[in-house]
Amino acid sequence: MKTAITAATLLTPLETIERPMLVIEDGIITFVGPRTASAIPSDAKLVDYGDAVLAPGFVDVHIHGAAGHDVMEGEPAALRAIEIMLAKHGVTSYCPTTVTASTDQTLRALEKIGAAVARPPAPEAREIHARPVGIHLEGPFISKSKCGVHPLKDIVEPSVKLFHQFWQSSQETVKVLTIAPELPGAEELIKAAATLGVRVSVGHSNANAPETYAARKAGARHATHTFNAMRRMDHRDPGIVAVVLSDPGFTADIIADGVHVSDEYVRIFLAAKGEERAVLITDAISATGMPDGKYRLGTFEVEVKGLECRANGRLAGSVLTMDKAVRNVMKAAEWDLRRSVRAATLNPAKLLGIDDKKGALAVGKDADIVVLSRKGEVVKTIVGGLGA
């Protein structure tokens, strides 16, 4: 079954195409270009989105939950509720993200989530939903002084042996590892994880500059929620933040929700990393899309009021959605829609090493598409060609 989609504009997101046409066959993009370049296939269903914008589906590499559920529940119904919610906000691919818990609890969660990641996507679905592309292991190899709300009692020093237990329990689906590089054993673990193809991200860290450079040399290439749960930057003690911002060897992500980071720091971040290395994340928790109240993040309770999620007075994730993050960047940094979309699509796909299939609208890639208004509001989400 072929489907031809037209709209006012298409963001690849490396370029902008006006009056575009995109053709899908069996869930794969077979044509992208201006309508003047090709006739609409005679055997295709035509779907016209008028003055809307076609963009790649969003990729969220750091999300703990939504719709009243936490990813560490691991049950199919819980994950599906989260995925349906994500798709409503333009996300087509995501990394279910753990939070520090006991080893036994983490292993059980990884086993369930890993099974979901490894499971082939169903050819048909009752409701359009995002698909998990790998697990983000946030903790337990983090700094106790920069742990945020992660339970102190469950934080452990980096261990290759323990990581391999996590790796096996997840059916080898761990895609991102957040680690504090200053901890004993961190360099050895960074090298071991990177050898397995895991994207190692520095974060929840009190590292100084030399320790951060050492992590990059060992194989770390990314930074988790820049500024948050990190050693503060000082002009004589630059620390992890200054290295992450100034070193082109690091990509980095940020929570642009107006709570975790001020607009001024969003602008500093985007100016430093540029449109090629900046990644937007939500760090969303189970309360996302829900009314104010008390919700779970991993093993502990979080109280949510408005845009703030707190546990014991500390920020504990967010209720941010990716479409809102894109719009926030457009407002805070005066980035146009194309650049803002790139930080939520191609850049995270490259980070995960899935940009051969995800993150861009191009021939041969999966037909994961979000239809947006010119202000970045979600009109429609298409996953693997479904929902067009």
Secondary structure, DSSP 4 states (H G I P E B T S, - for coil): -EEEEE-SEEE-SSSEEESEEEEEETTEEEEEEEGGGSPPPTTEEEEE-TT-EEEEPEEEEEE-EETTEEGGG--HHHHHHHHHHHHHTTEEEEEEEE----HHHHHHHHHHHHHHHHSPPPS--SS---EE--EEEE-SSS-GGG-TTS-GGG-----HHHHHHHHHHTTS-EEEEEE-TTSTTHHHHHHHHHHTT-EEEE-SB---HHHHHHHHHHT--EESSTTTTBPPP-SSS-HHHHHHHH-TT-EEEEE-SSSSS-HHHHHHHHHHHHHHHEEEE--B-TTTTS-SEEEEETTEEEEEETTEEEETTEE--B---HHHHHHHHHHHH---HHHHHHTTTHHHHHHHT-TTTSSS--TTSB--EEEE-TTS-EEEEEBTTBT-
